[in-house]
Amino acid sequence: MFKLFCIVLASTILLARVAAAQVGGIAPKFLIDPNSPDAARQIKPSDDGQASVVLGKDGVTATIKSGPANYPGIAIKSESGAPWDLSPFGHIEAKVTNASDKPMGISMRVDGDNWTVSNTESVTVKPGESKLVKVIFGYQYGFKPGPSVKSSSISEVLFFIGKSDAVRSFRIEELQASGSAGEHPPVDPSTVRVKPENGAIFAAGMKIGPDKQLMAKNGASAQVAPDGAGLLINFAGGSKAESITIQPAVGSWQLTDHLQVQVKIKNIGTAPLTPKARLESKGGTTATVATATPIPPGGEGEIAIPFAAAGSPVIPTDPRQMVAGAGSWNEQNWSPQKGTGTEFVSGWVKGVTLLSDQTDGAKQFLVTAVTASVPVPDIPAWVGQRPPVEGDWVKTFDENFDTDTLDLHTWNIYTANFWDKRTHFSKDNTYIKDGKLVLHYEKKTGYQNDKVDGTNTVGKTDYAAGFADTYGKWVQRYGYFETRVKLPKAPGLWPAFWTMPDRGVEAGPQWKRSDTGNGGMEFDILEYLSGWGPYRYNMAFHWDGYGKNHKSAGSSCNYVLPDKDGFITTGLYWVPGLAVYYAQGKEVLRWESPRVCSVPSFLMFSFVSGGWDNAPLEDSKLPDDFVIDYVRVWQRKDLASPVDGPKPNQGLPSSLD
């Protein structure tokens, strides 16, 4: 009788919860009932052995022991073990409670029928506190667009925390599917990005809300001119910190299709004027720029504010050099030294700030236009012809792709895909056209490296791409490495030009040959996330392996203007103790340190999707291409060694068949 009473009570509670949660005529679907005798079969702790589970009337309590696992936790599946069909619903949600004595980040991941396609959200929960964590299908990490998880086939829901240095415990309550199919997250004004039409941030006659869009500080004032011909700016002259910021009506401006902002000014005062301006963004500001010459009374002038850094970012020899003022640093991820490089993000521009010219007396002027634009390319004549540094150089590698097919004695077109789980490399997507190597990305089902092993598919995915590297076929230690490439435009793509160590076949398996520890290093010369727009890419150094000792340094805000044909020429100058990256003939990143790579390295062009800060992949924008015009390498004669040059096909299994 008591058992029957407990079952009735549990059913009553469940029905009450359903009634309370029902929205829009559709009741939520509870994915686990901790009081059910089948509940234990639905739960699987992570394979690391750190997690254990207790079922109770309040929910599912997971306890995580301390240990080395990066993401310990538990997975919850359906009672039958088959995927859930949650197509009538818009999201999965759960109430999570921190049962520990310290704050804890708890993540919930929803997996589709293939675990490689998932959506994740996280919450930080104080001791004893309860919070709702919700995953809307197709969104993740703050309800940003993510992979398109099939709500009709959800294989499991995972709950996990970060690496644990002490015992942690959390409780999962009321795990349910709810909402309506096709649900979208509410619009957060701070996430809105507006692309100004034709780059026009402000023009005469344009409507602007002075109370919300003109922010005055320290005695300055601003208003729309009575005749609408511009913005009337007044600096009282009482403070050198006077400023006016022109802001978007909502959110941020998205200026990824531009490389500078031009501010046109008319001096309507009685004294010469040298105003200054900078751009504000989610990541940081640009350099502050003044007019080239003073603007006389009644005259007109212009401030051109480039997105690119005023000077090359410099990586410190020791991260402790960054303590005095750098925004963030640690022993694993090194930031450039303070005052070098930029953290300005063109995709999230929050304002154009005008500053006083710091001279005595009141100043008055009109801002007649603020326009985002692209300057004219200016590329030195030596680019493509020689290294950027004087010396006794010899060209050691000169690949111009002037044959009908790719030379497979020099290049591999197959490798394992370590970077995303949805792209396979195919010979059909690596080809030469019009004297250029084309790595072609498209929606096409196939198998990794074009292989099928009997009846078992090998790496079957829905997207195909090209790949090329010289692993085991050509290496060089030190020198100048240069390529000219045209980047794809479709969002969500991740092409790169980089090098990795190769110690030769005698070093053993690939992971030892290409170890970035023991003097080795990954040089990311150009790493492009297409969601950033056509003019920005990442540069980095990675060393000391990819485990707990991994370290990196670099800059993700490198702004570069392609040449008249749409190509970017980028290079690595590498000598003992020094590595310098170049783009369009200009230095863009420098690191001087004894830890700079001293191991021979091979060339690589990879082309996958995703990345750490990219836009979602859009099938409608595919196919697209990563095009390589040439690859040239020089060696300084005094640095040449017997390891340099071609190798007798010591790479991965030959792709010559």
GUVO-171481 format. One line per 3 residues: number of its first residue (from 1); their letters; for each residue y, z, x negated of C-alpha. Coordinates in steps of 0.1 Angstrom, whole numbers, m for minus. Layout:
BEGIN
NUM) a) Y Z X ~ ...
***
This chain:
BEGIN
1) mfk) 0 0 0 ~ 24 9 m28 ~ 17 m25 m45
4) lfc) 24 m43 m12 ~ 57 m23 m9 ~ 67 m34 m44
7) ivl) 60 m71 m36 ~ 80 m69 m4 ~ 109 m51 m22
10) ast) 109 m78 m49 ~ 109 m106 m24 ~ 137 m89 m4
13) ill) 159 m87 m36 ~ 151 m123 m45 ~ 161 m135 m10
16) arv) 193 m115 m11 ~ 202 m130 m44 ~ 195 m165 m31
19) aaa) 217 m159 0 ~ 245 m145 m22 ~ 244 m174 m46
22) qvg) 239 m203 m21 ~ 269 m227 m25 ~ 277 m259 m6
25) gia) 245 m258 15 ~ 220 m259 m14 ~ 203 m227 m25
28) pkf) 198 m221 m62 ~ 164 m224 m77 ~ 153 m193 m97
31) lid) 134 m204 m128 ~ 115 m172 m135 ~ 107 m141 m114
34) pns) 101 m112 m139 ~ 81 m94 m111 ~ 57 m123 m108
37) pda) 22 m120 m124 ~ 28 m155 m138 ~ 60 m146 m156
40) arq) 44 m137 m189 ~ 28 m171 m191 ~ 62 m187 m188
43) ikp) 77 m171 m219 ~ 71 m179 m256 ~ 88 m161 m284
46) sdd) 100 m182 m314 ~ 73 m190 m340 ~ 91 m169 m367
49) gqa) 74 m137 m353 ~ 107 m118 m350 ~ 109 m119 m312
52) svv) 90 m99 m286 ~ 94 m97 m248 ~ 92 m70 m221
55) lgk) 92 m79 m184 ~ 109 m54 m160 ~ 124 m53 m126
58) dgv) 159 m59 m141 ~ 148 m90 m159 ~ 134 m103 m192
61) tat) 142 m82 m222 ~ 140 m99 m256 ~ 139 m78 m288
64) iks) 147 m95 m321 ~ 136 m79 m354 ~ 156 m85 m386
67) gpa) 143 m113 m406 ~ 151 m147 m423 ~ 149 m169 m392
70) nyp) 182 m187 m385 ~ 178 m188 m347 ~ 152 m163 m334
73) gia) 147 m160 m296 ~ 125 m170 m267 ~ 117 m201 m247
76) iks) 111 m201 m209 ~ 90 m228 m193 ~ 80 m235 m157
79) esg) 50 m217 m141 ~ 29 m248 m143 ~ 40 m257 m178
82) apw) 52 m291 m165 ~ 89 m300 m167 ~ 112 m288 m139
85) dls) 127 m314 m116 ~ 163 m300 m113 ~ 179 m333 m102
88) pfg) 195 m317 m71 ~ 214 m293 m93 ~ 244 m295 m116
91) hie) 237 m267 m141 ~ 215 m238 m152 ~ 230 m203 m155
94) akv) 218 m169 m165 ~ 233 m134 m166 ~ 227 m119 m201
97) tna) 232 m83 m211 ~ 236 m70 m246 ~ 212 m41 m249
100) sdk) 221 m34 m286 ~ 248 m12 m302 ~ 268 m41 m317
103) pmg) 284 m73 m304 ~ 261 m102 m302 ~ 263 m140 m298
106) ism) 237 m152 m273 ~ 231 m189 m269 ~ 212 m207 m241
109) rvd) 198 m242 m248 ~ 185 m265 m221 ~ 160 m291 m233
112) gdn) 152 m324 m216 ~ 117 m339 m217 ~ 123 m345 m254
115) wtv) 135 m314 m273 ~ 158 m336 m294 ~ 181 m341 m263
118) snt) 195 m308 m253 ~ 227 m290 m241 ~ 238 m256 m254
121) esv) 264 m230 m245 ~ 271 m196 m261 ~ 287 m163 m252
124) tvk) 297 m133 m272 ~ 287 m101 m255 ~ 297 m65 m263
127) pge) 272 m36 m263 ~ 262 m28 m227 ~ 283 m58 m214
130) skl) 269 m85 m191 ~ 282 m121 m191 ~ 273 m153 m174
133) vkv) 262 m182 m196 ~ 262 m216 m180 ~ 250 m250 m192
136) ifg) 262 m280 m171 ~ 239 m310 m176 ~ 255 m334 m201
139) yqy) 280 m309 m215 ~ 279 m283 m243 ~ 298 m260 m266
142) gfk) 327 m252 m244 ~ 318 m278 m217 ~ 326 m307 m240
145) pgp) 307 m340 m233 ~ 272 m338 m249 ~ 239 m356 m248
148) svk) 227 m368 m214 ~ 199 m344 m206 ~ 177 m356 m177
151) sss) 180 m329 m151 ~ 149 m344 m134 ~ 127 m334 m164
154) ise) 138 m301 m180 ~ 110 m289 m204 ~ 123 m254 m213
157) vlf) 153 m231 m215 ~ 158 m213 m248 ~ 177 m181 m255
160) fig) 185 m173 m291 ~ 208 m154 m315 ~ 219 m160 m351
163) ksd) 201 m146 m382 ~ 195 m109 m376 ~ 201 m82 m402
166) avr) 190 m54 m377 ~ 171 m51 m345 ~ 189 m68 m316
169) sfr) 180 m67 m279 ~ 193 m86 m249 ~ 182 m89 m213
172) iee) 181 m121 m192 ~ 187 m118 m155 ~ 188 m143 m127
175) lqa) 180 m174 m146 ~ 186 m202 m120 ~ 195 m238 m114
178) sgs) 226 m241 m92 ~ 256 m263 m84 ~ 254 m299 m72
181) age) 241 m330 m90 ~ 268 m347 m111 ~ 287 m315 m116
184) hpp) 317 m316 m140 ~ 333 m287 m157 ~ 367 m276 m146
187) vdp) 395 m292 m165 ~ 410 m269 m191 ~ 447 m281 m197
190) stv) 443 m272 m234 ~ 415 m299 m237 ~ 435 m327 m222
193) rvk) 445 m354 m246 ~ 469 m382 m237 ~ 472 m415 m255
196) pen) 509 m426 m254 ~ 512 m461 m241 ~ 520 m484 m271
199) gai) 525 m452 m291 ~ 557 m443 m272 ~ 559 m405 m274
202) faa) 596 m407 m263 ~ 619 m436 m254 ~ 652 m439 m237
205) gmk) 648 m435 m199 ~ 614 m418 m203 ~ 610 m387 m180
208) igp) 606 m355 m199 ~ 605 m319 m186 ~ 631 m301 m208
211) dkq) 618 m266 m198 ~ 582 m273 m209 ~ 585 m301 m234
214) lma) 616 m291 m254 ~ 610 m258 m273 ~ 641 m245 m291
217) kng) 641 m217 m317 ~ 666 m197 m337 ~ 698 m209 m320
220) asa) 690 m246 m317 ~ 693 m263 m282 ~ 680 m295 m267
223) qva) 684 m314 m235 ~ 680 m349 m221 ~ 713 m368 m227
226) pdg) 733 m372 m195 ~ 729 m410 m196 ~ 692 m408 m204
229) agl) 697 m426 m237 ~ 680 m399 m258 ~ 674 m363 m265
232) lin) 706 m344 m273 ~ 699 m320 m302 ~ 723 m292 m313
235) fag) 719 m271 m344 ~ 744 m243 m344 ~ 743 m238 m381
238) gsk) 737 m201 m380 ~ 701 m202 m392 ~ 681 m223 m416
241) aes) 651 m217 m393 ~ 666 m236 m364 ~ 641 m261 m348
244) iti) 633 m281 m318 ~ 598 m291 m309 ~ 590 m320 m285
247) qpa) 557 m312 m268 ~ 533 m331 m245 ~ 537 m325 m208
250) vgs) 501 m312 m209 ~ 475 m307 m236 ~ 479 m328 m267
253) wql) 487 m363 m278 ~ 457 m383 m291 ~ 471 m404 m319
256) tdh) 439 m415 m335 ~ 449 m452 m333 ~ 480 m445 m355
259) lqv) 488 m433 m390 ~ 524 m421 m387 ~ 551 m411 m363
262) qvk) 586 m426 m365 ~ 616 m406 m352 ~ 648 m426 m347
265) ikn) 681 m406 m349 ~ 717 m413 m342 ~ 743 m390 m357
268) igt) 769 m382 m330 ~ 785 m353 m350 ~ 814 m353 m374
271) apl) 795 m346 m407 ~ 767 m365 m425 ~ 732 m354 m414
274) tpk) 698 m353 m432 ~ 674 m340 m406 ~ 638 m332 m412
277) arl) 607 m334 m391 ~ 569 m326 m391 ~ 540 m330 m367
280) esk) 521 m300 m353 ~ 484 m303 m345 ~ 454 m282 m335
283) ggt) 443 m281 m371 ~ 476 m278 m390 ~ 509 m295 m397
286) tat) 519 m326 m417 ~ 543 m323 m446 ~ 579 m319 m436
289) vat) 598 m352 m442 ~ 636 m359 m442 ~ 655 m392 m438
292) atp) 656 m411 m470 ~ 694 m408 m472 ~ 720 m389 m452
295) ipp) 730 m404 m419 ~ 768 m408 m417 ~ 787 m399 m385
298) gge) 781 m426 m359 ~ 752 m440 m381 ~ 715 m443 m374
301) gei) 685 m434 m394 ~ 647 m428 m392 ~ 622 m403 m403
304) aip) 587 m417 m409 ~ 561 m388 m408 ~ 528 m399 m423
307) faa) 495 m383 m412 ~ 481 m384 m447 ~ 486 m356 m472
310) ags) 517 m358 m494 ~ 494 m351 m524 ~ 457 m353 m531
313) pvi) 437 m322 m521 ~ 423 m303 m550 ~ 391 m283 m549
316) ptd) 394 m252 m570 ~ 370 m245 m599 ~ 363 m211 m584
319) prq) 367 m202 m547 ~ 385 m170 m556 ~ 415 m191 m566
322) mva) 420 m197 m528 ~ 424 m161 m519 ~ 462 m161 m522
325) gag) 471 m179 m491 ~ 444 m204 m482 ~ 434 m203 m445
328) swn) 397 m198 m449 ~ 371 m198 m477 ~ 338 m183 m487
331) eqn) 313 m188 m514 ~ 294 m215 m494 ~ 322 m236 m481
334) wsp) 352 m241 m504 ~ 386 m252 m491 ~ 412 m272 m511
337) qkg) 438 m251 m529 ~ 468 m240 m509 ~ 495 m266 m509
340) tgt) 471 m295 m515 ~ 457 m319 m489 ~ 463 m315 m452
343) efv) 446 m300 m421 ~ 466 m322 m397 ~ 443 m336 m369
346) sgw) 456 m368 m354 ~ 434 m364 m323 ~ 451 m332 m312
349) vkg) 488 m335 m318 ~ 508 m307 m302 ~ 543 m315 m311
352) vtl) 570 m332 m331 ~ 593 m306 m347 ~ 628 m314 m358
355) lsd) 644 m290 m383 ~ 678 m282 m396 ~ 689 m299 m428
358) qtd) 699 m264 m440 ~ 735 m272 m446 ~ 764 m252 m433
361) gak) 780 m261 m400 ~ 769 m272 m366 ~ 751 m306 m363
364) qfl) 746 m327 m333 ~ 725 m359 m329 ~ 705 m380 m305
367) vta) 668 m387 m308 ~ 666 m422 m294 ~ 628 m428 m299
370) vta) 597 m411 m311 ~ 569 m436 m317 ~ 534 m434 m332
373) svp) 527 m465 m353 ~ 507 m480 m382 ~ 525 m489 m415
376) vpd) 519 m520 m436 ~ 490 m518 m461 ~ 500 m513 m497
379) ipa) 469 m516 m520 ~ 472 m518 m558 ~ 461 m551 m575
382) wvg) 435 m534 m597 ~ 413 m524 m567 ~ 380 m541 m569
385) qrp) 387 m554 m604 ~ 384 m523 m626 ~ 382 m485 m625
388) pve) 414 m466 m618 ~ 414 m449 m652 ~ 419 m466 m686
391) gdw) 389 m467 m709 ~ 363 m489 m725 ~ 345 m499 m693
394) vkt) 315 m522 m687 ~ 305 m534 m652 ~ 269 m523 m646
397) fde) 263 m531 m610 ~ 278 m560 m591 ~ 264 m566 m557
400) nfd) 283 m591 m536 ~ 256 m599 m511 ~ 259 m636 m518
403) tdt) 223 m644 m512 ~ 206 m652 m479 ~ 185 m620 m478
406) ldl) 189 m586 m493 ~ 173 m582 m528 ~ 145 m557 m522
409) htw) 140 m553 m559 ~ 173 m534 m559 ~ 175 m520 m523
412) niy) 153 m500 m500 ~ 157 m505 m463 ~ 134 m477 m451
415) tan) 136 m440 m454 ~ 130 m408 m433 ~ 158 m401 m409
418) fwd) 170 m366 m418 ~ 203 m369 m398 ~ 197 m375 m361
421) krt) 167 m376 m339 ~ 175 m407 m319 ~ 178 m435 m344
424) hfs) 151 m455 m362 ~ 157 m477 m392 ~ 145 m513 m388
427) kdn) 144 m544 m411 ~ 159 m564 m382 ~ 190 m542 m383
430) tyi) 196 m547 m421 ~ 207 m582 m429 ~ 232 m604 m448
433) kdg) 258 m624 m429 ~ 287 m643 m443 ~ 283 m628 m477
436) klv) 283 m592 m464 ~ 256 m566 m458 ~ 254 m557 m421
439) lhy) 239 m525 m409 ~ 236 m531 m372 ~ 234 m503 m346
442) ekk) 221 m510 m311 ~ 202 m497 m281 ~ 167 m509 m288
445) tgy) 134 m490 m286 ~ 113 m490 m317 ~ 96 m470 m344
448) qnd) 109 m454 m376 ~ 107 m479 m404 ~ 90 m504 m380
451) kvd) 57 m486 m383 ~ 29 m479 m358 ~ m1 m459 m370
454) gtn) m30 m469 m348 ~ m25 m457 m313 ~ 0 m430 m324
457) tvg) 37 m440 m324 ~ 57 m430 m355 ~ 92 m419 m348
460) ktd) 98 m438 m316 ~ 134 m437 m305 ~ 157 m457 m282
463) yaa) 183 m467 m309 ~ 179 m489 m340 ~ 201 m491 m371
466) gfa) 202 m505 m406 ~ 199 m486 m438 ~ 201 m493 m476
469) dty) 198 m473 m507 ~ 187 m478 m544 ~ 164 m448 m547
472) gkw) 139 m454 m574 ~ 154 m488 m582 ~ 188 m482 m597
475) vqr) 206 m451 m609 ~ 235 m442 m631 ~ 250 m410 m645
478) ygy) 288 m410 m646 ~ 311 m440 m642 ~ 332 m455 m614
481) fet) 314 m463 m581 ~ 333 m485 m555 ~ 326 m502 m522
484) rvk) 346 m522 m496 ~ 335 m515 m461 ~ 345 m522 m425
487) lpk) 337 m493 m401 ~ 324 m495 m366 ~ 346 m486 m336
490) apg) 321 m475 m310 ~ 323 m437 m304 ~ 295 m414 m316
493) lwp) 285 m433 m347 ~ 282 m418 m382 ~ 281 m443 m411
496) afw) 285 m431 m447 ~ 286 m442 m484 ~ 272 m416 m507
499) tmp) 251 m408 m537 ~ 222 m385 m543 ~ 204 m373 m575
502) drg) 173 m391 m588 ~ 156 m375 m618 ~ 129 m402 m619
505) vea) 92 m404 m609 ~ 82 m379 m636 ~ 102 m352 m617
508) gpq) 76 m351 m589 ~ 80 m355 m551 ~ 112 m367 m535
511) wkr) 126 m333 m527 ~ 124 m324 m564 ~ 137 m357 m577
514) sdt) 167 m355 m554 ~ 173 m317 m555 ~ 211 m310 m553
517) gng) 205 m279 m573 ~ 198 m277 m610 ~ 228 m299 m619
520) gme) 224 m323 m590 ~ 250 m330 m563 ~ 255 m349 m531
523) fdi) 287 m370 m534 ~ 300 m380 m499 ~ 324 m407 m509
526) ley) 331 m418 m473 ~ 316 m401 m443 ~ 330 m414 m410
529) lsg) 327 m399 m375 ~ 339 m427 m353 ~ 352 m403 m326
532) wgp) 380 m395 m351 ~ 395 m430 m347 ~ 397 m458 m372
535) yry) 419 m442 m399 ~ 403 m408 m407 ~ 371 m399 m426
538) nma) 355 m371 m444 ~ 349 m366 m482 ~ 327 m338 m496
541) fhw) 306 m324 m524 ~ 273 m305 m517 ~ 254 m286 m543
544) dgy) 229 m258 m550 ~ 204 m271 m524 ~ 205 m270 m486
547) gkn) 192 m235 m481 ~ 208 m201 m484 ~ 225 m210 m517
550) hks) 240 m243 m504 ~ 277 m248 m512 ~ 301 m275 m502
553) ags) 337 m285 m506 ~ 358 m314 m494 ~ 384 m326 m469
556) scn) 378 m339 m434 ~ 415 m350 m429 ~ 416 m381 m451
559) yvl) 438 m408 m435 ~ 435 m443 m448 ~ 449 m476 m436
562) pdk) 424 m506 m438 ~ 436 m538 m454 ~ 446 m569 m435
565) dgf) 410 m578 m429 ~ 401 m543 m416 ~ 382 m531 m447
568) itt) 385 m499 m466 ~ 379 m497 m504 ~ 367 m463 m515
571) gly) 354 m451 m548 ~ 342 m422 m570 ~ 354 m416 m605
574) wvp) 328 m394 m621 ~ 328 m381 m657 ~ 315 m348 m671
577) gla) 332 m319 m653 ~ 354 m341 m631 ~ 350 m360 m598
580) vyy) 378 m378 m581 ~ 376 m398 m549 ~ 398 m429 m543
583) aqg) 407 m448 m511 ~ 427 m481 m512 ~ 435 m474 m548
586) kev) 450 m439 m542 ~ 435 m406 m553 ~ 424 m387 m522
589) lrw) 403 m357 m535 ~ 399 m341 m569 ~ 375 m315 m583
592) esp) 374 m304 m619 ~ 346 m279 m626 ~ 316 m275 m650
595) rvc) 294 m276 m619 ~ 302 m313 m612 ~ 269 m333 m610
598) svp) 252 m341 m643 ~ 221 m358 m629 ~ 217 m396 m625
601) sfl) 223 m407 m590 ~ 215 m436 m566 ~ 236 m454 m541
604) mfs) 232 m450 m503 ~ 245 m465 m471 ~ 233 m446 m440
607) fvs) 241 m454 m404 ~ 231 m430 m376 ~ 248 m413 m347
610) ggw) 262 m378 m340 ~ 276 m356 m367 ~ 293 m322 m365
613) dna) 325 m332 m347 ~ 319 m366 m331 ~ 325 m381 m296
616) ple) 294 m388 m275 ~ 275 m420 m281 ~ 284 m446 m254
619) dsk) 257 m473 m248 ~ 284 m495 m231 ~ 302 m498 m265
622) lpd) 271 m509 m284 ~ 261 m528 m305 ~ 284 m522 m334
625) dfv) 282 m528 m372 ~ 288 m511 m405 ~ 297 m539 m428
628) idy) 296 m538 m466 ~ 315 m565 m485 ~ 305 m554 m521
631) vrv) 293 m526 m543 ~ 305 m524 m579 ~ 299 m498 m605
634) wqr) 313 m495 m640 ~ 302 m473 m669 ~ 324 m460 m697
637) kdl) 307 m470 m729 ~ 308 m436 m745 ~ 290 m421 m714
640) asp) 262 m446 m712 ~ 226 m433 m714 ~ 191 m447 m713
643) vdg) 186 m434 m678 ~ 213 m458 m664 ~ 203 m490 m646
646) pkp) 174 m507 m628 ~ 141 m489 m624 ~ 106 m504 m620
649) nqg) 104 m498 m583 ~ 99 m460 m586 ~ 112 m454 m550
652) lps) 96 m448 m517 ~ 67 m471 m507 ~ 78 m507 m513
655) sld) 96 m525 m486 ~ 89 m559 m503 ~ 60 m567 m479
***
